[in-house]
Amino acid sequence: MYDIIIRGGTCLLPHPSNNGMIEQQADIGITNGRITKIREKIFDTAPCMIDATGLHVLPGVIDSQVHFREPGLTHKEDLETGTKAAVLGGVTSIFEMPNTNPATTTVQHFHDKLNLAKNRAHANYAFFVGAGHDNVNILQNLEILPHCSGIKIFMGSSTGTLLVEDDETLENILNQGHRRVIVHSEDEMRLRERRHIAVDMADVHYHPVWRDVETAVSSTNRLLKLARKTGRKIHVLHVSTAEEMDILQNSKDIATVEVLPQHLTLYAPDCYDRLGTYAQQNPPIREKRHMDRLWKALQDGTVDVIGSDHAPHTREEKDRPYPASPSGVPGVQTLVPIMLNHVNEGRLSLQKFVELVTENPCRVFNVKNKGRLREGFDADVTIVDMKKQMTIDNSMIASRCGWTPFHGMQVTGWVTHTVVSGKLAMAHGEIVEAHSGTPVNFEGTL
């Protein structure tokens, strides 16, 4: 009757009378890729029995911002290695970014990515389409393609046709289509004006000086003004400044907000003292006052989503002298343990963390049939041991880059099992059933 039964775990289930969650000991039966029964006890057996006694059973974690580099940059990562890192870290679904080579800006390039992922992805997958100067008029058609997670705009930190630095093009893009648009918000003109700081100082400690607070704030203010003018809802990625959170706190009618584990865990100058260019990313990791404000925003409801912005580069690339070193760090495999450690240290509740990586991404992106442990929903499940202590090590990292900025960090809270589309993809750090991922479906697409 069942393919998998998860037995005896503390499940985070939908609250019967509100939109929250409750912890309840229950068994979960899975059949044909769906959750088919949740009961206090299921007395049947199944070919796969998972003993979750003493463990917490969560809805499958969604990482809604990853860069898996395929096609064109597969010396850093590809869809197979990136999704392997995902399921080893308890992530059951990923939404992948369009800045590959070629960029994902046409129907053909989008379908090419779907074909590359088919039968190779360990996690479920969807892809963003990149907005640029040369595809504005077809964006409303691209955003409704099956398995498209939406449209991505780079206001800064991109190249070629994916860079949208001017308000006229940005407004034109926001007028095309209806789904929520995701945005990397940094002011490209200010970055160009101030690049001499990075070049002249040649020191990664000046990365947040070059890409200063005003670079982020001015961009986000421009973005919000145009979003209101066009009536287009936006999702502001990897917000890194206290000042932006003050603005976004009063913009919830039009804007949802993402933060990263890196910006919640690392701060300048300490991270640059210890990690050098291995802490370099865009927007930058900033001083502790910004980290503290991000935590306040997370706790007061300003923040909607936590994503990893997994963006790997090789050691050889990262070892180049700043600013020739590329920005970006891996993170899909460490998102869950880093945040579980924050839960255990009392910075947020387990329920709040789960909302930020399950229910809320589904709400923001209109994901079908995921985000909750509910009968009839897709059988994506993340099982964690909240008491297990581990030390994160570079040798654990399945990403092709083979390193993490969290190397040597001891955490409490660890993923034990990952169930993807009704199949046991990972158990106790080992891949069990490879390439279990299937495409993610969205409301409002074909």
C-alpha positions in Angstrom: 0.0 0.0 0.0 2.9 2.4 0.8 6.3 2.9 -0.8 7.7 4.6 2.3 6.5 4.9 5.9 8.2 7.5 8.2 7.5 6.3 11.7 7.5 7.9 15.1 8.9 11.4 14.2 7.9 14.7 15.6 6.2 16.2 12.5 5.7 19.9 11.8 2.1 19.7 10.6 -0.3 22.5 9.5 -2.2 23.9 12.4 -5.9 22.9 12.2 -7.2 26.4 13.0 -4.7 28.9 11.7 -1.9 29.3 9.1 0.8 28.2 11.5 2.3 24.8 12.4 2.2 22.4 15.3 4.6 19.8 16.4 2.9 16.4 16.6 4.2 12.8 16.8 2.9 11.0 13.8 3.6 8.4 11.1 3.6 9.4 7.4 2.7 7.1 4.6 3.9 7.8 1.1 2.6 6.3 -2.2 3.5 7.1 -5.8 5.2 10.4 -4.9 2.5 11.7 -2.7 1.8 11.9 1.0 -1.2 9.6 1.3 -1.7 9.2 5.1 -0.7 11.1 8.2 -1.8 9.3 11.4 -0.7 8.8 15.0 0.1 5.3 14.0 0.2 3.5 10.6 0.2 -0.2 11.2 1.1 -1.3 7.7 4.6 -1.9 6.4 6.4 -0.6 3.3 9.5 -1.5 1.3 11.2 1.5 2.9 10.7 2.1 6.6 12.3 5.2 8.1 12.6 5.2 11.9 12.3 8.8 12.8 12.1 8.3 16.6 13.7 11.3 18.3 13.9 13.2 15.0 11.9 16.1 13.5 10.1 15.6 10.3 9.8 18.8 8.2 8.2 19.6 4.9 10.8 19.4 2.1 13.2 22.4 2.2 13.1 24.7 -0.8 16.2 26.7 -1.8 14.8 29.4 -4.1 18.1 30.9 -5.2 21.0 28.7 -6.5 23.5 29.0 -9.3 24.4 25.6 -10.6 26.5 27.0 -13.6 25.2 24.6 -16.3 25.5 25.2 -19.2 28.8 26.9 -19.9 30.5 27.0 -16.5 30.6 23.4 -15.5 34.1 23.5 -14.2 32.6 25.1 -11.1 29.3 23.1 -10.8 26.6 21.4 -12.8 23.1 20.3 -12.2 24.1 16.8 -11.1 26.7 17.9 -8.5 24.7 20.9 -7.3 21.5 18.9 -6.7 23.6 16.2 -5.0 24.9 18.9 -2.6 21.3 20.0 -2.1 19.9 16.6 -1.0 22.9 15.9 1.2 21.9 19.1 3.0 18.2 18.3 3.2 17.1 20.5 0.3 14.4 18.8 -1.7 13.7 21.5 -4.4 15.9 24.2 -6.0 15.1 27.2 -8.2 18.1 27.8 -10.5 19.3 31.2 -11.8 19.6 32.3 -15.4 23.2 33.7 -15.6 24.7 30.6 -17.2 26.4 30.6 -20.6 24.3 31.0 -22.7 22.0 32.9 -20.4 18.5 31.5 -19.9 16.7 34.2 -21.9 14.8 32.3 -24.6 12.3 29.4 -24.9 15.1 27.3 -26.4 17.6 28.0 -23.7 15.0 27.3 -21.0 14.0 24.0 -22.6 17.7 23.1 -22.9 18.1 23.5 -19.1 15.1 21.3 -18.5 16.6 18.6 -20.7 20.0 18.9 -19.0 18.3 18.3 -15.6 16.1 15.4 -16.7 17.2 12.1 -15.1 20.3 13.8 -13.7 18.9 16.0 -10.8 18.9 14.6 -7.3 16.5 17.3 -6.1 13.4 18.7 -7.7 14.1 21.7 -10.0 12.8 24.8 -11.6 14.5 27.5 -13.6 14.3 31.3 -13.6 14.4 33.2 -16.9 16.7 36.2 -17.1 15.2 39.6 -18.2 17.3 41.8 -20.4 17.3 44.5 -23.1 16.7 42.0 -25.9 13.9 39.8 -24.6 11.5 42.3 -22.9 8.7 41.7 -25.4 8.6 37.9 -24.8 8.9 37.8 -21.0 5.1 37.5 -20.5 5.3 34.3 -22.6 8.5 33.0 -20.9 7.2 33.4 -17.4 4.3 31.0 -18.0 6.4 28.2 -19.4 6.0 25.0 -17.4 8.5 24.7 -14.5 9.5 28.3 -14.8 10.0 29.8 -11.3 9.7 33.4 -12.6 11.7 36.3 -14.1 15.0 37.4 -12.7 16.4 41.0 -13.0 20.0 41.9 -12.3 20.1 45.7 -11.6 23.8 45.3 -10.9 26.5 42.6 -10.8 25.8 41.0 -14.1 27.1 41.3 -17.7 25.8 41.4 -21.2 22.1 41.3 -21.9 21.2 40.3 -18.4 22.2 43.6 -16.9 19.3 46.0 -16.5 20.8 49.2 -15.1 18.4 51.9 -16.4 15.0 52.8 -15.2 13.4 52.9 -18.6 14.2 49.2 -19.4 13.3 48.2 -15.8 9.9 49.8 -16.0 9.3 48.2 -19.4 10.2 44.8 -18.0 7.9 45.3 -15.0 5.1 46.1 -17.4 5.4 42.7 -19.1 3.6 39.8 -17.4 2.0 39.3 -14.0 4.1 36.9 -11.9 6.3 38.2 -9.0 9.7 39.3 -10.4 12.9 38.6 -8.4 15.6 41.2 -8.3 19.3 41.6 -7.5 19.2 45.2 -6.3 22.5 47.1 -6.5 23.0 50.3 -8.4 25.2 49.6 -11.4 26.0 53.2 -12.1 27.3 53.8 -8.6 29.3 50.5 -8.7 31.0 51.8 -11.9 31.7 55.2 -10.3 33.2 53.6 -7.2 35.1 50.6 -8.8 38.4 52.5 -8.4 38.1 51.9 -4.6 38.4 48.1 -5.2 41.1 48.5 -7.8 43.2 51.1 -5.8 43.0 49.3 -2.5 43.3 45.8 -3.9 42.1 44.4 -0.6 38.9 42.4 -0.1 38.2 44.3 3.2 37.2 47.1 0.9 34.5 45.0 -0.9 31.7 46.4 1.3 33.3 49.9 0.9 33.1 49.7 -2.8 29.6 48.2 -2.8 28.5 50.4 0.0 25.1 50.8 1.7 24.0 53.6 -0.7 24.6 51.2 -3.6 21.9 48.9 -2.3 19.6 51.5 -0.9 19.4 53.7 -4.0 18.7 50.7 -6.1 16.0 49.3 -3.9 14.3 52.7 -3.7 14.3 53.0 -7.5 12.9 49.5 -7.7 10.1 50.1 -5.2 9.1 53.3 -7.0 8.8 51.5 -10.3 7.1 48.5 -8.8 4.4 50.7 -7.4 4.1 52.7 -10.6 3.6 49.5 -12.6 1.7 47.5 -9.9 4.2 44.6 -10.3 5.0 42.6 -7.2 8.7 42.1 -6.6 11.0 39.8 -4.5 14.2 41.5 -3.3 17.0 39.0 -3.1 19.8 38.8 -0.5 19.0 42.0 1.3 22.2 42.9 3.2 21.7 46.4 4.8 19.9 47.7 7.9 18.7 50.7 5.9 16.9 48.6 3.2 15.1 46.6 5.9 13.8 49.9 7.3 12.4 50.7 3.9 11.1 47.2 3.1 9.4 46.8 6.4 6.8 49.4 5.1 6.6 47.9 1.6 5.1 44.5 2.3 2.1 45.3 0.0 4.4 45.2 -3.1 7.7 43.5 -2.0 8.7 40.2 -0.4 12.2 39.9 1.0 15.0 37.2 1.1 18.0 37.0 3.3 20.9 34.5 3.3 22.5 32.4 6.0 25.8 34.1 5.2 24.4 37.6 6.1 22.9 36.1 9.2 26.0 34.4 10.4 29.1 36.2 9.1 30.1 39.9 9.5 32.9 42.2 8.6 35.7 42.7 9.2 36.0 39.3 10.9 34.9 37.3 7.9 37.5 39.0 5.6 40.2 38.6 8.3 39.6 34.8 8.5 38.4 33.9 4.9 39.7 36.6 2.6 38.2 36.4 -0.8 36.4 33.2 0.2 33.9 35.5 2.0 33.5 37.7 -1.1 30.0 37.8 -2.5 27.5 40.3 -3.9 26.0 42.1 -2.1 28.8 42.0 0.4 28.8 40.7 4.0 28.8 43.8 6.0 29.4 45.0 9.6 27.6 43.5 12.6 25.0 46.2 12.9 23.6 45.1 9.5 23.5 41.4 10.6 21.7 42.4 13.8 19.1 44.4 11.8 18.5 41.5 9.5 17.8 39.3 12.5 15.2 41.8 13.7 13.6 41.9 10.3 13.4 38.1 10.2 11.8 38.0 13.6 9.3 40.8 12.9 8.0 39.3 9.6 9.7 41.6 7.2 11.7 38.7 5.8 9.7 36.1 3.9 12.3 33.7 2.6 15.8 32.3 3.3 17.8 31.2 0.3 21.4 30.2 0.0 22.5 32.1 -3.2 24.7 29.1 -3.8 27.3 30.5 -6.2 30.4 28.3 -6.3 33.8 29.2 -7.8 37.0 27.1 -7.9 39.7 27.6 -5.4 42.0 28.7 -8.2 39.5 31.5 -9.1 39.0 32.5 -5.5 42.7 32.7 -4.9 43.1 35.4 -7.5 44.1 38.8 -6.0 41.1 41.1 -5.2 39.2 42.4 -7.1 40.1 39.9 -9.9 38.6 37.2 -7.5 35.0 36.4 -8.4 32.2 37.0 -5.9 30.0 34.1 -4.7 30.2 31.2 -2.2 28.6 27.8 -2.1 25.7 27.3 0.3 23.0 24.9 -0.7 24.4 22.0 1.4 24.9 24.1 4.5 21.7 26.2 4.6 19.8 23.8 6.8 22.5 23.0 9.4 23.6 26.6 9.7 20.0 27.7 10.3 19.2 24.8 12.7 22.2 25.9 14.7 20.7 29.3 15.0 17.4 27.7 16.1 19.3 25.8 18.8 21.0 29.0 19.9 17.6 30.6 20.4 17.7 33.1 17.5 14.5 31.8 15.9 12.0 29.0 16.4 12.1 25.8 14.4 8.6 26.6 13.1 9.7 30.1 11.9 12.7 28.6 10.1 10.5 26.0 8.4 8.1 28.7 7.3 10.9 30.6 5.7 12.1 27.6 3.6 8.8 25.8 2.9 5.5 27.6 3.1 6.8 31.0 2.3 8.7 30.2 -0.9 5.5 28.4 -2.0 3.4 31.5 -1.3 5.9 33.9 -2.9 6.3 31.8 -6.1 2.9 30.1 -6.2 4.3 26.6 -6.0 1.8 23.8 -6.5 1.4 21.0 -4.0 4.5 21.6 -1.9 5.5 23.3 1.3 3.5 21.4 3.8 3.2 17.9 5.3 -0.4 17.3 4.1 -2.2 14.4 2.6 -2.3 14.7 -1.1 0.8 17.0 -1.3 4.1 16.0 -3.0 6.2 13.7 -0.8 9.1 16.0 -0.2 10.4 15.6 3.3 13.4 16.8 5.3 14.2 14.8 8.5 16.6 16.4 11.0 18.2 15.5 14.3 18.0 18.7 16.3 20.5 17.4 18.9 23.2 16.1 16.6 26.5 18.0 16.8 28.7 18.1 13.8 31.7 20.1 12.5 31.2 21.4 8.9 34.3 20.4 6.9 35.3 21.1 3.3 35.7 17.4 2.7 31.9 17.0 3.2 31.0 19.4 0.4 29.6 17.7 -2.7 29.7 20.8 -4.8 32.4 20.7 -7.5 34.2 23.6 -5.8 34.9 21.5 -2.7 34.9 24.2 -0.1 32.6 26.2 2.2 33.0 29.5 4.1 31.7 27.6 7.1 34.6 25.1 7.2 35.5 24.3 10.8 32.2 25.6 12.3 30.6 23.3 14.9 26.8 23.2 14.6 24.0 21.6 16.5 21.2 20.2 14.2 21.8 18.0 11.2 19.9 16.4 8.4 19.5 12.7 8.6 17.2 11.9 5.6 15.9 13.6 2.5 12.8 12.3 0.6 12.4 13.7 -2.9 9.3 13.1 -4.9 8.4 10.0 -2.8 11.9 8.4 -3.0 14.5 8.2 -0.3 17.2 10.3 -1.9 19.6 10.5 1.1 20.1 8.8 4.4 22.8 9.5 6.9 25.1 11.3 4.5 24.8 8.8 1.6 22.8 9.0 -1.6 20.3 6.1 -1.6 18.2 6.6 -4.7 20.1 8.8 -7.2 18.5 11.4 -9.6 15.1 11.4 -7.9 14.3 15.0 -8.8 11.3 16.0 -10.9 10.3 19.4 -12.3 8.5 21.8 -9.9 5.0 23.0 -11.0 3.6 26.5 -10.4 0.2 28.2 -10.5 -0.1 30.6 -13.4 2.0 28.6 -15.8 1.0 26.4 -18.7 
